């Protein structure tokens, strides 16, 4: 298990809190430079390889020998180029459409639609490509590459600032260009001679001095964004330049936001020449420095699975260089779980919202945590009492026929708020008068190593 490492992870805008430990367990290996993981609303997982193939992991864990899609002959790959993103149409079950983001042989970015094979759900029709949108890339790096459909049914596209260092062309701030942006297009209602349309509520619709596809701007290299429809938030992880990595969270539907690059790197000034005032910029909810070997953030998802409720509501991210994994809670508190042996390039969800993390070295891991809620040792269940419940001042734990060794109290976010250890009595009373009203979970461990979880309501 990985613990909090404050020494190497310095945060300027976030507050550290203790939280539920997490770990990773190997799920599947043997892939070639995997960069993305998606599902199509069934038990299969689709693994995007940088070289141009998409492979299927079946629900039983087997990997199909024939790729779902192979466009390796029509892309450029290596460095930050390749097959970078995948998104299934919200109505994929009926129309069979999916969308990919890749770099063309000349290095430019291409987003295209493909269709599933009419006779085999595990194969794509490689002759079905419909080009949707493309744009030129002046340098080989900062290509963005993330695709996702929002809850509004529109396709969102993350584009990098065009590369080099420091955004020398000031492209991220230039709303006449598609680089350094989050784009939003309607792939179901094409207009204007394009294979896509412009949603009527895009922020620059009707502006002759802006590209109407733009939803947000001022991004450097947004390496993964995701929608959390439970809390109605959009999360964007943006790779930093020389000193810090940033995590942005805004409400779904907030249009026209300027995330500040190249004027700011995170919350720190970078190049303020001809920049708008701070009041017109959107700053990150959390950021971290390059101390301890950090260098490039990989954004993930808010955990919405059911196996590990103690980590629910936490947004997960990783760092490509250090192998660090961390979370941000709803209040912007950043938690560091330490370094793991992986070069993290993406996260993924399965149909049950369980979370995975991808090492470009070829392996996919599953995010795990102690199942603090809802898993009890039933040998203690009928002999352990917790009274009163609800409680306002004190709560007593009574174990018939044994002694209690430790009691730990967790809040709904998985943080330890009370810990009583190394006593050996059949009864223990704990004061809860310092706790705010709400739901808590008590983990009780006996001298024999048995554990039980009890839900406590504090009034």
Protein Blocks (a to p, Z undefined) as FASTA:
>chain_A
ZZddfklmccfkbccddddddddddfbghiahiabdcdehiabdcdddfklpacdddfko
pacfbdfbdcklmcceehjbccfbdcddfklmmnopacdddddfkopacdddddddfkbm
kbccfklcccfbdcddfbfghnljpacddfkopacddddehiajhilnommmmmkbcghi
acdddfklggehiabdcdfkbfkgoiakbcfkbmbghifblghiaddfknopacdddddf
klpccdddddehiahiaehiakbghjbcfblghiacfklpccdfbdcdfehhiabdcddd
ddfbfklmmlgoiacdddfklopacdddfkopacdebjaddddfbdcddfkopacdddfk
lpacddddddfehpacfklmmmcccdddddfkbccdddehiacfbdcdddfkopafbdce
hiacfbdcddfklpccdddddddddfkopacddddddZZ
